[in-house]
Amino acid sequence: MKKLLSVLAVLFIISNTSLQAQQNYSTKAAVVHFRAVDDDDIDAVNKNAVSRLESNGKLSFIMLAKDFKFDMEKMQEHFNEEYIESDKFPRAIFNGQITNFSTVNFKKDGKYPITVTGNMQVHGVNKTMQTTGLIEIVGGVPKASARFTVTLKDFGIGGVLIKMVADKINIDVTATYQ
């Protein structure tokens, strides 16, 4: 009887640990901030991105282009109407995989470097991306962040003004999950 209870206790501990490790996380308030590499006036923030971090390392983001806010109203208008064409291409999407997900210990507070590979869709164009980032665990809650640069013409965003203003954009992403 003692052996049976011991085996059941071990199985309970293993299954409980497994269940905790398989938790999915999400947020509806991820922040995406972009700035032109060579023009400080091109600067916008979207605080309404939706993100999901799954127990298998899958990572996704989806956001509305119209949720980007600029300091200058006219820039926001040009962004939505002429560059990103928000009515025609309302969403930006990223679906990827954290390739070194097993290195993140969700039970131990700390900062864990990650590599993410996936597909980003902007302006109706899909592009394979890879970047590095960080998952910080505080009290069992993950916060993911990354910084990378994109070239607008890779996503079919261009025109005369892009050549005069900016073609490369620095992007900072931060998601605190629940």
ZAMARGU-4260 file (C-alpha; in steps of 0.2 Angstrom, whole numbers, plus 5000, padded with zeros to 4 digits):
<rodrens>
0) 5000/5000/5000 | 5014/5012/5004 | 5022/5008/4987 | 5006/5012/4978 | 5004/5029/4988
5) 5022/5033/4984 | 5019/5029/4965 | 5003/5039/4965 | 5012/5054/4974 | 5026/5054/4961
10) 5013/5053/4946 | 5004/5067/4954 | 5019/5078/4956 | 5025/5074/4938 | 5008/5078/4930
15) 5006/5094/4940 | 5023/5100/4934 | 5018/5095/4917 | 5002/5105/4918 | 5011/5120/4924
20) 5024/5119/4910 | 5010/5118/4897 | 5002/5135/4901 | 4998/5146/4887 | 4999/5165/4889
25) 4991/5180/4880 | 4989/5199/4881 | 4978/5211/4872 | 4990/5226/4876 | 5007/5221/4868
30) 5016/5237/4863 | 5024/5239/4846 | 5034/5255/4843 | 5043/5260/4827 | 5055/5273/4822
35) 5063/5277/4806 | 5081/5274/4806 | 5086/5291/4799 | 5071/5302/4803 | 5066/5305/4821
40) 5049/5312/4816 | 5043/5295/4810 | 5039/5288/4826 | 5023/5279/4831 | 5016/5267/4845
45) 5003/5254/4845 | 4998/5248/4862 | 4984/5236/4857 | 4993/5222/4849 | 4986/5205/4853
50) 4999/5192/4857 | 4999/5173/4862 | 5014/5163/4868 | 5010/5145/4868 | 5017/5131/4879
55) 5026/5123/4863 | 5035/5140/4860 | 5024/5146/4846 | 5023/5165/4847 | 5010/5176/4837
60) 5006/5194/4836 | 4991/5203/4827 | 4988/5222/4827 | 4978/5234/4817 | 4988/5247/4807
65) 4975/5261/4812 | 4980/5258/4830 | 4997/5266/4828 | 4997/5283/4835 | 5009/5297/4829
70) 5012/5314/4838 | 5008/5323/4822 | 4990/5320/4815 | 4995/5323/4797 | 5009/5309/4798
75) 4996/5297/4805 | 4984/5301/4790 | 4998/5299/4777 | 5004/5283/4786 | 4986/5275/4785
80) 4981/5282/4768 | 4997/5282/4757 | 5010/5270/4765 | 5002/5256/4774 | 4985/5258/4766
85) 4975/5253/4781 | 4958/5251/4773 | 4966/5239/4760 | 4978/5230/4773 | 4970/5233/4790
90) 4981/5220/4800 | 4999/5216/4803 | 5003/5198/4808 | 5017/5188/4815 | 5017/5169/4817
95) 5033/5161/4823 | 5042/5149/4834 | 5054/5152/4848 | 5068/5140/4842 | 5077/5139/4859
100) 5061/5138/4870 | 5067/5124/4881 | 5080/5136/4888 | 5066/5147/4896 | 5062/5141/4914
105) 5045/5148/4918 | 5047/5143/4936 | 5062/5153/4939 | 5063/5172/4939 | 5076/5178/4927
110) 5080/5184/4909 | 5081/5171/4895 | 5088/5176/4878 | 5078/5169/4864 | 5078/5167/4845
115) 5062/5168/4836 | 5059/5163/4818 | 5043/5166/4809 | 5032/5174/4795 | 5028/5192/4796
120) 5014/5199/4785 | 5013/5218/4783 | 5004/5227/4768 | 4999/5210/4761 | 5016/5204/4759
125) 5023/5189/4769 | 5042/5188/4774 | 5051/5176/4784 | 5060/5184/4798 | 5072/5179/4812
130) 5077/5190/4827 | 5083/5188/4845 | 5074/5194/4860 | 5072/5191/4878 | 5059/5183/4889
135) 5059/5189/4907 | 5050/5179/4921 | 5045/5188/4936 | 5034/5179/4948 | 5030/5166/4935
140) 5024/5179/4923 | 5033/5181/4906 | 5037/5197/4897 | 5044/5196/4880 | 5054/5209/4871
145) 5063/5211/4854 | 5071/5224/4844 | 5074/5222/4825 | 5074/5232/4809 | 5064/5230/4793
150) 5065/5237/4776 | 5049/5245/4770 | 5052/5240/4751 | 5053/5222/4757 | 5034/5223/4761
155) 5029/5233/4745 | 5029/5249/4755 | 5037/5263/4744 | 5035/5277/4733 | 5044/5294/4731
160) 5041/5300/4749 | 5049/5284/4756 | 5065/5287/4747 | 5065/5305/4753 | 5060/5301/4771
165) 5064/5283/4777 | 5066/5265/4770 | 5072/5257/4786 | 5062/5256/4802 | 5067/5250/4819
170) 5054/5241/4828 | 5053/5237/4847 | 5040/5225/4853 | 5035/5222/4872 | 5022/5210/4878
175) 5018/5206/4896 | 5008/5191/4897 | 4994/5184/4908
</rodrens>
